[in-house]
Structure formats: C-alpha cells, structure tokens
Amino acid sequence: MAISKDLLDILVCPLCKATVSLTPDQSGLKCEKCHRVYPIRDDIPVMLIDEAKIEA
C-alpha cells in the first residue's frame, strides 16, 4: 500500500519544515530543501532526523 496523497500533502521535513516527496523507488520521502531521505517501513514514514540519510 502506497502513502496516500492526503498524507503527503501534510508531511514536512522535521528539520527544516520543507515539503517532502516520494523517492522514485517509493522506499522513502525526500526533503526538497535539505535533501534528507526519511525511510518508509511497513508503509509508515519514519520522520525522525536520526533515521534520515542525506542524498545529493
């Protein structure tokens, strides 16, 4: 089950408060500003700064 559009509309990066979008493989949510990728585990976004990986 994918992340719903309604949930994506309200989620923001917990660090910089910018919008997030699904990664192409739908395994995470990427912040458009600070480039952190928050993982999605069992269809639940893990929006913890310590869990995020920084991608260019």
PyMOL commands that set and color helices and strands:
alter all, ss='L'
color gray80, all
select helices_A, chain A and resi 5-10+49-51
alter helices_A, ss='H'
color red, helices_A
select strands_A, chain A and resi 20-22+28-31+36-41+44-45+53-54
alter strands_A, ss='S'
color yellow, strands_A
deselect
rebuild
show_as cartoon
